[in-house]
Amino acid sequence: MTTVNMLEAKTNLSRLVEAVESGAEAEVIIARNGKPAARLVPVETRRKPSILGIAKGKFEFDKKAFDALDEEVAKLFHGDGE
């Protein structure tokens, strides 16, 4: 974390933005009269959204075998009823 005064930030803004953008600096604190006033941080890039159904048709699903587990799962949650 680097701290710079307001005049230095104005003079070297492009360099400071590049340092934050490239990851050379995680953040830059800009101070006014020796007191922190602002924080320069990189903008988070948004991840590409997941596409539902992208694997459709690539896997087999046995619904009967899956449904057969209902009783077993219920016993795990509620016990055997003994």
PDB file of N, CA, C and O in Angstrom:
ATOM      1  N   MET A   1       0.852  -1.167   0.000  1.00  0.00           N
ATOM      2  CA  MET A   1       0.000   0.000   0.000  1.00  0.00           C
ATOM      3  C   MET A   1       0.902   1.235   0.000  1.00  0.00           C
ATOM      4  O   MET A   1       1.783   1.394   0.844  1.00  0.00           O
ATOM      5  N   THR A   2       0.652   2.072  -0.950  1.00  0.00           N
ATOM      6  CA  THR A   2       1.420   3.304  -1.092  1.00  0.00           C
ATOM      7  C   THR A   2       0.545   4.481  -0.689  1.00  0.00           C
ATOM      8  O   THR A   2      -0.649   4.505  -0.988  1.00  0.00           O
ATOM      9  N   THR A   3       1.130   5.446  -0.019  1.00  0.00           N
ATOM     10  CA  THR A   3       0.412   6.676   0.317  1.00  0.00           C
ATOM     11  C   THR A   3       1.113   7.827  -0.385  1.00  0.00           C
ATOM     12  O   THR A   3       2.333   7.976  -0.309  1.00  0.00           O
ATOM     13  N   VAL A   4       0.311   8.643  -1.075  1.00  0.00           N
ATOM     14  CA  VAL A   4       0.860   9.813  -1.783  1.00  0.00           C
ATOM     15  C   VAL A   4       0.045  11.039  -1.383  1.00  0.00           C
ATOM     16  O   VAL A   4      -1.120  10.932  -1.002  1.00  0.00           O
ATOM     17  N   ASN A   5       0.687  12.214  -1.477  1.00  0.00           N
ATOM     18  CA  ASN A   5      -0.060  13.429  -1.176  1.00  0.00           C
ATOM     19  C   ASN A   5      -0.840  13.865  -2.420  1.00  0.00           C
ATOM     20  O   ASN A   5      -0.633  13.337  -3.513  1.00  0.00           O
ATOM     21  N   MET A   6      -1.718  14.816  -2.239  1.00  0.00           N
ATOM     22  CA  MET A   6      -2.627  15.246  -3.302  1.00  0.00           C
ATOM     23  C   MET A   6      -1.868  15.751  -4.529  1.00  0.00           C
ATOM     24  O   MET A   6      -2.228  15.404  -5.654  1.00  0.00           O
ATOM     25  N   LEU A   7      -0.836  16.555  -4.339  1.00  0.00           N
ATOM     26  CA  LEU A   7      -0.079  17.109  -5.462  1.00  0.00           C
ATOM     27  C   LEU A   7       0.602  15.989  -6.248  1.00  0.00           C
ATOM     28  O   LEU A   7       0.570  15.984  -7.479  1.00  0.00           O
ATOM     29  N   GLU A   8       1.216  15.044  -5.539  1.00  0.00           N
ATOM     30  CA  GLU A   8       1.866  13.919  -6.209  1.00  0.00           C
ATOM     31  C   GLU A   8       0.846  13.072  -6.973  1.00  0.00           C
ATOM     32  O   GLU A   8       1.132  12.588  -8.068  1.00  0.00           O
ATOM     33  N   ALA A   9      -0.339  12.898  -6.393  1.00  0.00           N
ATOM     34  CA  ALA A   9      -1.386  12.124  -7.060  1.00  0.00           C
ATOM     35  C   ALA A   9      -1.830  12.813  -8.345  1.00  0.00           C
ATOM     36  O   ALA A   9      -2.031  12.155  -9.366  1.00  0.00           O
ATOM     37  N   LYS A  10      -1.982  14.132  -8.298  1.00  0.00           N
ATOM     38  CA  LYS A  10      -2.380  14.872  -9.502  1.00  0.00           C
ATOM     39  C   LYS A  10      -1.298  14.779 -10.574  1.00  0.00           C
ATOM     40  O   LYS A  10      -1.599  14.606 -11.755  1.00  0.00           O
ATOM     41  N   THR A  11      -0.052  14.893 -10.163  1.00  0.00           N
ATOM     42  CA  THR A  11       1.065  14.868 -11.101  1.00  0.00           C
ATOM     43  C   THR A  11       1.259  13.487 -11.724  1.00  0.00           C
ATOM     44  O   THR A  11       1.598  13.383 -12.902  1.00  0.00           O
ATOM     45  N   ASN A  12       1.048  12.437 -10.951  1.00  0.00           N
ATOM     46  CA  ASN A  12       1.353  11.074 -11.394  1.00  0.00           C
ATOM     47  C   ASN A  12       0.125  10.169 -11.486  1.00  0.00           C
ATOM     48  O   ASN A  12       0.229   8.955 -11.309  1.00  0.00           O
ATOM     49  N   LEU A  13      -1.017  10.754 -11.758  1.00  0.00           N
ATOM     50  CA  LEU A  13      -2.248   9.967 -11.758  1.00  0.00           C
ATOM     51  C   LEU A  13      -2.182   8.770 -12.715  1.00  0.00           C
ATOM     52  O   LEU A  13      -2.571   7.662 -12.343  1.00  0.00           O
ATOM     53  N   SER A  14      -1.700   8.979 -13.923  1.00  0.00           N
ATOM     54  CA  SER A  14      -1.616   7.876 -14.899  1.00  0.00           C
ATOM     55  C   SER A  14      -0.739   6.745 -14.381  1.00  0.00           C
ATOM     56  O   SER A  14      -1.082   5.571 -14.517  1.00  0.00           O
ATOM     57  N   ARG A  15       0.394   7.106 -13.787  1.00  0.00           N
ATOM     58  CA  ARG A  15       1.307   6.093 -13.252  1.00  0.00           C
ATOM     59  C   ARG A  15       0.661   5.334 -12.087  1.00  0.00           C
ATOM     60  O   ARG A  15       0.806   4.116 -11.980  1.00  0.00           O
ATOM     61  N   LEU A  16      -0.046   6.054 -11.222  1.00  0.00           N
ATOM     62  CA  LEU A  16      -0.704   5.421 -10.081  1.00  0.00           C
ATOM     63  C   LEU A  16      -1.824   4.481 -10.533  1.00  0.00           C
ATOM     64  O   LEU A  16      -1.975   3.381 -10.001  1.00  0.00           O
ATOM     65  N   VAL A  17      -2.599   4.924 -11.510  1.00  0.00           N
ATOM     66  CA  VAL A  17      -3.676   4.069 -12.037  1.00  0.00           C
ATOM     67  C   VAL A  17      -3.078   2.822 -12.670  1.00  0.00           C
ATOM     68  O   VAL A  17      -3.591   1.722 -12.465  1.00  0.00           O
ATOM     69  N   GLU A  18      -2.018   2.970 -13.425  1.00  0.00           N
ATOM     70  CA  GLU A  18      -1.365   1.812 -14.032  1.00  0.00           C
ATOM     71  C   GLU A  18      -0.855   0.832 -12.978  1.00  0.00           C
ATOM     72  O   GLU A  18      -0.986  -0.381 -13.142  1.00  0.00           O
ATOM     73  N   ALA A  19      -0.274   1.353 -11.896  1.00  0.00           N
ATOM     74  CA  ALA A  19       0.253   0.488 -10.835  1.00  0.00           C
ATOM     75  C   ALA A  19      -0.868  -0.319 -10.188  1.00  0.00           C
ATOM     76  O   ALA A  19      -0.702  -1.504  -9.901  1.00  0.00           O
ATOM     77  N   VAL A  20      -1.989   0.316  -9.963  1.00  0.00           N
ATOM     78  CA  VAL A  20      -3.125  -0.383  -9.354  1.00  0.00           C
ATOM     79  C   VAL A  20      -3.739  -1.359 -10.352  1.00  0.00           C
ATOM     80  O   VAL A  20      -4.074  -2.490 -10.001  1.00  0.00           O
ATOM     81  N   GLU A  21      -3.881  -0.920 -11.577  1.00  0.00           N
ATOM     82  CA  GLU A  21      -4.492  -1.742 -12.626  1.00  0.00           C
ATOM     83  C   GLU A  21      -3.668  -2.998 -12.910  1.00  0.00           C
ATOM     84  O   GLU A  21      -4.232  -4.070 -13.131  1.00  0.00           O
ATOM     85  N   SER A  22      -2.351  -2.873 -12.906  1.00  0.00           N
ATOM     86  CA  SER A  22      -1.477  -4.001 -13.223  1.00  0.00           C
ATOM     87  C   SER A  22      -1.290  -4.949 -12.041  1.00  0.00           C
ATOM     88  O   SER A  22      -0.821  -6.075 -12.210  1.00  0.00           O
ATOM     89  N   GLY A  23      -1.660  -4.491 -10.843  1.00  0.00           N
ATOM     90  CA  GLY A  23      -1.480  -5.319  -9.661  1.00  0.00           C
ATOM     91  C   GLY A  23      -0.174  -5.057  -8.938  1.00  0.00           C
ATOM     92  O   GLY A  23       0.105  -5.690  -7.920  1.00  0.00           O
ATOM     93  N   ALA A  24       0.636  -4.131  -9.446  1.00  0.00           N
ATOM     94  CA  ALA A  24       1.888  -3.782  -8.769  1.00  0.00           C
ATOM     95  C   ALA A  24       1.590  -3.195  -7.386  1.00  0.00           C
ATOM     96  O   ALA A  24       2.368  -3.367  -6.447  1.00  0.00           O
ATOM     97  N   GLU A  25       0.469  -2.510  -7.275  1.00  0.00           N
ATOM     98  CA  GLU A  25      -0.005  -1.971  -5.997  1.00  0.00           C
ATOM     99  C   GLU A  25      -1.442  -2.450  -5.798  1.00  0.00           C
ATOM    100  O   GLU A  25      -2.253  -2.378  -6.721  1.00  0.00           O
ATOM    101  N   ALA A  26      -1.757  -2.936  -4.604  1.00  0.00           N
ATOM    102  CA  ALA A  26      -3.125  -3.363  -4.319  1.00  0.00           C
ATOM    103  C   ALA A  26      -4.044  -2.153  -4.199  1.00  0.00           C
ATOM    104  O   ALA A  26      -5.203  -2.191  -4.614  1.00  0.00           O
ATOM    105  N   GLU A  27      -3.511  -1.087  -3.628  1.00  0.00           N
ATOM    106  CA  GLU A  27      -4.258   0.154  -3.504  1.00  0.00           C
ATOM    107  C   GLU A  27      -3.283   1.298  -3.269  1.00  0.00           C
ATOM    108  O   GLU A  27      -2.155   1.093  -2.821  1.00  0.00           O
ATOM    109  N   VAL A  28      -3.735   2.494  -3.578  1.00  0.00           N
ATOM    110  CA  VAL A  28      -2.947   3.698  -3.324  1.00  0.00           C
ATOM    111  C   VAL A  28      -3.820   4.626  -2.491  1.00  0.00           C
ATOM    112  O   VAL A  28      -4.954   4.927  -2.864  1.00  0.00           O
ATOM    113  N   ILE A  29      -3.289   5.071  -1.370  1.00  0.00           N
ATOM    114  CA  ILE A  29      -4.005   6.009  -0.504  1.00  0.00           C
ATOM    115  C   ILE A  29      -3.568   7.417  -0.875  1.00  0.00           C
ATOM    116  O   ILE A  29      -2.375   7.713  -0.938  1.00  0.00           O
ATOM    117  N   ILE A  30      -4.548   8.284  -1.120  1.00  0.00           N
ATOM    118  CA  ILE A  30      -4.259   9.682  -1.427  1.00  0.00           C
ATOM    119  C   ILE A  30      -4.554  10.491  -0.170  1.00  0.00           C
ATOM    120  O   ILE A  30      -5.657  10.444   0.375  1.00  0.00           O
ATOM    121  N   ALA A  31      -3.535  11.240   0.280  1.00  0.00           N
ATOM    122  CA  ALA A  31      -3.665  11.998   1.522  1.00  0.00           C
ATOM    123  C   ALA A  31      -3.756  13.493   1.243  1.00  0.00           C
ATOM    124  O   ALA A  31      -3.180  14.014   0.288  1.00  0.00           O
ATOM    125  N   ARG A  32      -4.495  14.152   2.110  1.00  0.00           N
ATOM    126  CA  ARG A  32      -4.578  15.617   2.065  1.00  0.00           C
ATOM    127  C   ARG A  32      -4.100  16.113   3.418  1.00  0.00           C
ATOM    128  O   ARG A  32      -4.650  15.738   4.454  1.00  0.00           O
ATOM    129  N   ASN A  33      -3.090  16.945   3.412  1.00  0.00           N
ATOM    130  CA  ASN A  33      -2.499  17.458   4.653  1.00  0.00           C
ATOM    131  C   ASN A  33      -2.072  16.327   5.587  1.00  0.00           C
ATOM    132  O   ASN A  33      -2.212  16.423   6.806  1.00  0.00           O
ATOM    133  N   GLY A  34      -1.552  15.260   4.994  1.00  0.00           N
ATOM    134  CA  GLY A  34      -1.040  14.148   5.780  1.00  0.00           C
ATOM    135  C   GLY A  34      -2.089  13.175   6.289  1.00  0.00           C
ATOM    136  O   GLY A  34      -1.745  12.193   6.948  1.00  0.00           O
ATOM    137  N   LYS A  35      -3.367  13.422   5.999  1.00  0.00           N
ATOM    138  CA  LYS A  35      -4.443  12.541   6.461  1.00  0.00           C
ATOM    139  C   LYS A  35      -5.052  11.816   5.261  1.00  0.00           C
ATOM    140  O   LYS A  35      -5.332  12.449   4.243  1.00  0.00           O
ATOM    141  N   PRO A  36      -5.261  10.500   5.359  1.00  0.00           N
ATOM    142  CA  PRO A  36      -5.859   9.756   4.247  1.00  0.00           C
ATOM    143  C   PRO A  36      -7.202  10.358   3.844  1.00  0.00           C
ATOM    144  O   PRO A  36      -8.056  10.615   4.692  1.00  0.00           O
ATOM    145  N   ALA A  37      -7.382  10.580   2.537  1.00  0.00           N
ATOM    146  CA  ALA A  37      -8.619  11.191   2.044  1.00  0.00           C
ATOM    147  C   ALA A  37      -9.333  10.307   1.031  1.00  0.00           C
ATOM    148  O   ALA A  37     -10.559  10.345   0.926  1.00  0.00           O
ATOM    149  N   ALA A  38      -8.569   9.510   0.286  1.00  0.00           N
ATOM    150  CA  ALA A  38      -9.195   8.683  -0.750  1.00  0.00           C
ATOM    151  C   ALA A  38      -8.356   7.434  -0.973  1.00  0.00           C
ATOM    152  O   ALA A  38      -7.174   7.387  -0.633  1.00  0.00           O
ATOM    153  N   ARG A  39      -8.990   6.432  -1.547  1.00  0.00           N
ATOM    154  CA  ARG A  39      -8.301   5.174  -1.833  1.00  0.00           C
ATOM    155  C   ARG A  39      -8.486   4.869  -3.324  1.00  0.00           C
ATOM    156  O   ARG A  39      -9.607   4.879  -3.833  1.00  0.00           O
ATOM    157  N   LEU A  40      -7.391   4.604  -4.005  1.00  0.00           N
ATOM    158  CA  LEU A  40      -7.413   4.232  -5.418  1.00  0.00           C
ATOM    159  C   LEU A  40      -7.238   2.718  -5.490  1.00  0.00           C
ATOM    160  O   LEU A  40      -6.189   2.189  -5.123  1.00  0.00           O
ATOM    161  N   VAL A  41      -8.266   2.030  -5.962  1.00  0.00           N
ATOM    162  CA  VAL A  41      -8.244   0.566  -6.046  1.00  0.00           C
ATOM    163  C   VAL A  41      -8.691   0.145  -7.442  1.00  0.00           C
ATOM    164  O   VAL A  41      -9.395   0.898  -8.115  1.00  0.00           O
ATOM    165  N   PRO A  42      -8.293  -1.050  -7.887  1.00  0.00           N
ATOM    166  CA  PRO A  42      -8.730  -1.498  -9.204  1.00  0.00           C
ATOM    167  C   PRO A  42     -10.220  -1.839  -9.202  1.00  0.00           C
ATOM    168  O   PRO A  42     -10.780  -2.252  -8.187  1.00  0.00           O
ATOM    169  N   VAL A  43     -10.832  -1.658 -10.341  1.00  0.00           N
ATOM    170  CA  VAL A  43     -12.234  -2.035 -10.507  1.00  0.00           C
ATOM    171  C   VAL A  43     -12.287  -3.544 -10.650  1.00  0.00           C
ATOM    172  O   VAL A  43     -11.524  -4.128 -11.419  1.00  0.00           O
ATOM    173  N   GLU A  44     -13.187  -4.175  -9.908  1.00  0.00           N
ATOM    174  CA  GLU A  44     -13.326  -5.622 -10.014  1.00  0.00           C
ATOM    175  C   GLU A  44     -13.929  -5.966 -11.369  1.00  0.00           C
ATOM    176  O   GLU A  44     -14.937  -5.394 -11.785  1.00  0.00           O
ATOM    177  N   THR A  45     -13.292  -6.909 -12.042  1.00  0.00           N
ATOM    178  CA  THR A  45     -13.857  -7.354 -13.311  1.00  0.00           C
ATOM    179  C   THR A  45     -14.946  -8.368 -13.009  1.00  0.00           C
ATOM    180  O   THR A  45     -14.794  -9.225 -12.139  1.00  0.00           O
ATOM    181  N   ARG A  46     -16.013  -8.261 -13.718  1.00  0.00           N
ATOM    182  CA  ARG A  46     -17.121  -9.183 -13.514  1.00  0.00           C
ATOM    183  C   ARG A  46     -16.842 -10.488 -14.225  1.00  0.00           C
ATOM    184  O   ARG A  46     -16.364 -10.521 -15.359  1.00  0.00           O
ATOM    185  N   ARG A  47     -17.158 -11.567 -13.520  1.00  0.00           N
ATOM    186  CA  ARG A  47     -16.988 -12.877 -14.132  1.00  0.00           C
ATOM    187  C   ARG A  47     -18.093 -13.103 -15.142  1.00  0.00           C
ATOM    188  O   ARG A  47     -19.206 -12.597 -15.001  1.00  0.00           O
ATOM    189  N   LYS A  48     -17.767 -13.859 -16.141  1.00  0.00           N
ATOM    190  CA  LYS A  48     -18.753 -14.209 -17.140  1.00  0.00           C
ATOM    191  C   LYS A  48     -19.846 -15.034 -16.454  1.00  0.00           C
ATOM    192  O   LYS A  48     -19.529 -15.986 -15.739  1.00  0.00           O
ATOM    193  N   PRO A  49     -21.110 -14.696 -16.650  1.00  0.00           N
ATOM    194  CA  PRO A  49     -22.166 -15.436 -15.966  1.00  0.00           C
ATOM    195  C   PRO A  49     -22.229 -16.892 -16.424  1.00  0.00           C
ATOM    196  O   PRO A  49     -21.955 -17.217 -17.579  1.00  0.00           O
ATOM    197  N   SER A  50     -22.594 -17.747 -15.489  1.00  0.00           N
ATOM    198  CA  SER A  50     -22.744 -19.164 -15.815  1.00  0.00           C
ATOM    199  C   SER A  50     -23.958 -19.337 -16.717  1.00  0.00           C
ATOM    200  O   SER A  50     -24.976 -18.666 -16.553  1.00  0.00           O
ATOM    201  N   ILE A  51     -23.832 -20.230 -17.650  1.00  0.00           N
ATOM    202  CA  ILE A  51     -24.933 -20.501 -18.562  1.00  0.00           C
ATOM    203  C   ILE A  51     -25.599 -21.791 -18.110  1.00  0.00           C
ATOM    204  O   ILE A  51     -24.994 -22.863 -18.149  1.00  0.00           O
ATOM    205  N   LEU A  52     -26.844 -21.678 -17.684  1.00  0.00           N
ATOM    206  CA  LEU A  52     -27.577 -22.858 -17.254  1.00  0.00           C
ATOM    207  C   LEU A  52     -27.875 -23.747 -18.458  1.00  0.00           C
ATOM    208  O   LEU A  52     -28.212 -23.263 -19.539  1.00  0.00           O
ATOM    209  N   GLY A  53     -27.746 -25.031 -18.255  1.00  0.00           N
ATOM    210  CA  GLY A  53     -28.071 -25.977 -19.310  1.00  0.00           C
ATOM    211  C   GLY A  53     -26.951 -26.196 -20.303  1.00  0.00           C
ATOM    212  O   GLY A  53     -27.174 -26.808 -21.348  1.00  0.00           O
ATOM    213  N   ILE A  54     -25.763 -25.721 -20.013  1.00  0.00           N
ATOM    214  CA  ILE A  54     -24.660 -25.834 -20.959  1.00  0.00           C
ATOM    215  C   ILE A  54     -24.260 -27.296 -21.198  1.00  0.00           C
ATOM    216  O   ILE A  54     -23.730 -27.627 -22.259  1.00  0.00           O
ATOM    217  N   ALA A  55     -24.512 -28.173 -20.211  1.00  0.00           N
ATOM    218  CA  ALA A  55     -24.146 -29.586 -20.346  1.00  0.00           C
ATOM    219  C   ALA A  55     -25.345 -30.453 -20.727  1.00  0.00           C
ATOM    220  O   ALA A  55     -25.281 -31.679 -20.642  1.00  0.00           O
ATOM    221  N   LYS A  56     -26.423 -29.822 -21.142  1.00  0.00           N
ATOM    222  CA  LYS A  56     -27.636 -30.561 -21.476  1.00  0.00           C
ATOM    223  C   LYS A  56     -27.335 -31.612 -22.550  1.00  0.00           C
ATOM    224  O   LYS A  56     -26.766 -31.317 -23.601  1.00  0.00           O
ATOM    225  N   GLY A  57     -27.740 -32.849 -22.244  1.00  0.00           N
ATOM    226  CA  GLY A  57     -27.547 -33.941 -23.185  1.00  0.00           C
ATOM    227  C   GLY A  57     -26.189 -34.615 -23.089  1.00  0.00           C
ATOM    228  O   GLY A  57     -25.948 -35.601 -23.786  1.00  0.00           O
ATOM    229  N   LYS A  58     -25.300 -34.116 -22.253  1.00  0.00           N
ATOM    230  CA  LYS A  58     -23.959 -34.693 -22.146  1.00  0.00           C
ATOM    231  C   LYS A  58     -23.862 -35.739 -21.044  1.00  0.00           C
ATOM    232  O   LYS A  58     -22.884 -36.484 -20.982  1.00  0.00           O
ATOM    233  N   PHE A  59     -24.871 -35.802 -20.170  1.00  0.00           N
ATOM    234  CA  PHE A  59     -24.857 -36.756 -19.071  1.00  0.00           C
ATOM    235  C   PHE A  59     -26.187 -37.481 -19.014  1.00  0.00           C
ATOM    236  O   PHE A  59     -27.224 -36.954 -19.416  1.00  0.00           O
ATOM    237  N   GLU A  60     -26.131 -38.704 -18.502  1.00  0.00           N
ATOM    238  CA  GLU A  60     -27.359 -39.462 -18.321  1.00  0.00           C
ATOM    239  C   GLU A  60     -27.790 -39.338 -16.871  1.00  0.00           C
ATOM    240  O   GLU A  60     -26.958 -39.300 -15.964  1.00  0.00           O
ATOM    241  N   PHE A  61     -29.108 -39.274 -16.662  1.00  0.00           N
ATOM    242  CA  PHE A  61     -29.657 -39.133 -15.324  1.00  0.00           C
ATOM    243  C   PHE A  61     -30.757 -40.169 -15.167  1.00  0.00           C
ATOM    244  O   PHE A  61     -31.732 -40.177 -15.919  1.00  0.00           O
ATOM    245  N   ASP A  62     -30.590 -41.045 -14.178  1.00  0.00           N
ATOM    246  CA  ASP A  62     -31.577 -42.092 -13.930  1.00  0.00           C
ATOM    247  C   ASP A  62     -32.535 -41.599 -12.850  1.00  0.00           C
ATOM    248  O   ASP A  62     -32.246 -41.697 -11.658  1.00  0.00           O
ATOM    249  N   LYS A  63     -33.670 -41.070 -13.279  1.00  0.00           N
ATOM    250  CA  LYS A  63     -34.637 -40.490 -12.358  1.00  0.00           C
ATOM    251  C   LYS A  63     -35.173 -41.519 -11.379  1.00  0.00           C
ATOM    252  O   LYS A  63     -35.381 -41.197 -10.209  1.00  0.00           O
ATOM    253  N   LYS A  64     -35.408 -42.770 -11.832  1.00  0.00           N
ATOM    254  CA  LYS A  64     -35.941 -43.811 -10.939  1.00  0.00           C
ATOM    255  C   LYS A  64     -34.956 -44.109  -9.809  1.00  0.00           C
ATOM    256  O   LYS A  64     -35.361 -44.244  -8.655  1.00  0.00           O
ATOM    257  N   ALA A  65     -33.680 -44.210 -10.131  1.00  0.00           N
ATOM    258  CA  ALA A  65     -32.671 -44.486  -9.114  1.00  0.00           C
ATOM    259  C   ALA A  65     -32.556 -43.308  -8.142  1.00  0.00           C
ATOM    260  O   ALA A  65     -32.351 -43.497  -6.943  1.00  0.00           O
ATOM    261  N   PHE A  66     -32.691 -42.109  -8.670  1.00  0.00           N
ATOM    262  CA  PHE A  66     -32.625 -40.918  -7.827  1.00  0.00           C
ATOM    263  C   PHE A  66     -33.817 -40.869  -6.872  1.00  0.00           C
ATOM    264  O   PHE A  66     -33.655 -40.619  -5.678  1.00  0.00           O
ATOM    265  N   ASP A  67     -35.015 -41.110  -7.410  1.00  0.00           N
ATOM    266  CA  ASP A  67     -36.229 -41.085  -6.586  1.00  0.00           C
ATOM    267  C   ASP A  67     -36.234 -42.207  -5.556  1.00  0.00           C
ATOM    268  O   ASP A  67     -36.851 -42.069  -4.500  1.00  0.00           O
ATOM    269  N   ALA A  68     -35.558 -43.312  -5.846  1.00  0.00           N
ATOM    270  CA  ALA A  68     -35.505 -44.436  -4.923  1.00  0.00           C
ATOM    271  C   ALA A  68     -34.757 -44.057  -3.641  1.00  0.00           C
ATOM    272  O   ALA A  68     -34.925 -44.710  -2.612  1.00  0.00           O
ATOM    273  N   LEU A  69     -33.958 -43.036  -3.696  1.00  0.00           N
ATOM    274  CA  LEU A  69     -33.204 -42.593  -2.525  1.00  0.00           C
ATOM    275  C   LEU A  69     -34.047 -41.767  -1.557  1.00  0.00           C
ATOM    276  O   LEU A  69     -33.601 -41.477  -0.447  1.00  0.00           O
ATOM    277  N   ASP A  70     -35.264 -41.383  -1.962  1.00  0.00           N
ATOM    278  CA  ASP A  70     -36.108 -40.539  -1.113  1.00  0.00           C
ATOM    279  C   ASP A  70     -36.307 -41.134   0.277  1.00  0.00           C
ATOM    280  O   ASP A  70     -36.160 -40.430   1.277  1.00  0.00           O
ATOM    281  N   GLU A  71     -36.640 -42.428   0.351  1.00  0.00           N
ATOM    282  CA  GLU A  71     -36.874 -43.070   1.645  1.00  0.00           C
ATOM    283  C   GLU A  71     -35.600 -43.061   2.493  1.00  0.00           C
ATOM    284  O   GLU A  71     -35.638 -42.785   3.692  1.00  0.00           O
ATOM    285  N   GLU A  72     -34.479 -43.368   1.851  1.00  0.00           N
ATOM    286  CA  GLU A  72     -33.203 -43.411   2.577  1.00  0.00           C
ATOM    287  C   GLU A  72     -32.841 -42.034   3.133  1.00  0.00           C
ATOM    288  O   GLU A  72     -32.383 -41.922   4.271  1.00  0.00           O
ATOM    289  N   VAL A  73     -33.041 -41.015   2.351  1.00  0.00           N
ATOM    290  CA  VAL A  73     -32.747 -39.648   2.795  1.00  0.00           C
ATOM    291  C   VAL A  73     -33.693 -39.254   3.918  1.00  0.00           C
ATOM    292  O   VAL A  73     -33.261 -38.637   4.892  1.00  0.00           O
ATOM    293  N   ALA A  74     -34.958 -39.593   3.809  1.00  0.00           N
ATOM    294  CA  ALA A  74     -35.923 -39.285   4.865  1.00  0.00           C
ATOM    295  C   ALA A  74     -35.517 -39.961   6.170  1.00  0.00           C
ATOM    296  O   ALA A  74     -35.645 -39.362   7.237  1.00  0.00           O
ATOM    297  N   LYS A  75     -35.028 -41.201   6.102  1.00  0.00           N
ATOM    298  CA  LYS A  75     -34.578 -41.909   7.313  1.00  0.00           C
ATOM    299  C   LYS A  75     -33.373 -41.199   7.929  1.00  0.00           C
ATOM    300  O   LYS A  75     -33.257 -41.120   9.152  1.00  0.00           O
ATOM    301  N   LEU A  76     -32.493 -40.691   7.102  1.00  0.00           N
ATOM    302  CA  LEU A  76     -31.325 -39.983   7.619  1.00  0.00           C
ATOM    303  C   LEU A  76     -31.734 -38.718   8.373  1.00  0.00           C
ATOM    304  O   LEU A  76     -31.115 -38.354   9.373  1.00  0.00           O
ATOM    305  N   PHE A  77     -32.777 -38.054   7.886  1.00  0.00           N
ATOM    306  CA  PHE A  77     -33.238 -36.835   8.535  1.00  0.00           C
ATOM    307  C   PHE A  77     -34.095 -37.111   9.763  1.00  0.00           C
ATOM    308  O   PHE A  77     -33.956 -36.453  10.794  1.00  0.00           O
ATOM    309  N   HIS A  78     -34.972 -38.082   9.640  1.00  0.00           N
ATOM    310  CA  HIS A  78     -35.980 -38.295  10.681  1.00  0.00           C
ATOM    311  C   HIS A  78     -35.745 -39.555  11.508  1.00  0.00           C
ATOM    312  O   HIS A  78     -36.457 -39.780  12.487  1.00  0.00           O
ATOM    313  N   GLY A  79     -34.783 -40.365  11.149  1.00  0.00           N
ATOM    314  CA  GLY A  79     -34.540 -41.625  11.866  1.00  0.00           C
ATOM    315  C   GLY A  79     -35.410 -42.726  11.313  1.00  0.00           C
ATOM    316  O   GLY A  79     -36.238 -42.495  10.432  1.00  0.00           O
ATOM    317  N   ASP A  80     -35.221 -43.929  11.836  1.00  0.00           N
ATOM    318  CA  ASP A  80     -35.962 -45.099  11.338  1.00  0.00           C
ATOM    319  C   ASP A  80     -37.382 -45.155  11.877  1.00  0.00           C
ATOM    320  O   ASP A  80     -38.169 -45.987  11.426  1.00  0.00           O
ATOM    321  N   GLY A  81     -37.726 -44.315  12.807  1.00  0.00           N
ATOM    322  CA  GLY A  81     -39.058 -44.337  13.378  1.00  0.00           C
ATOM    323  C   GLY A  81     -39.190 -45.398  14.452  1.00  0.00           C
ATOM    324  O   GLY A  81     -40.306 -45.748  14.836  1.00  0.00           O
ATOM    325  N   GLU A  82     -38.087 -45.913  14.941  1.00  0.00           N
ATOM    326  CA  GLU A  82     -38.133 -46.962  15.957  1.00  0.00           C
ATOM    327  C   GLU A  82     -38.353 -46.379  17.321  1.00  0.00           C
ATOM    328  O   GLU A  82     -38.419 -47.117  18.305  1.00  0.00           O
TER     329      GLU A  82
END
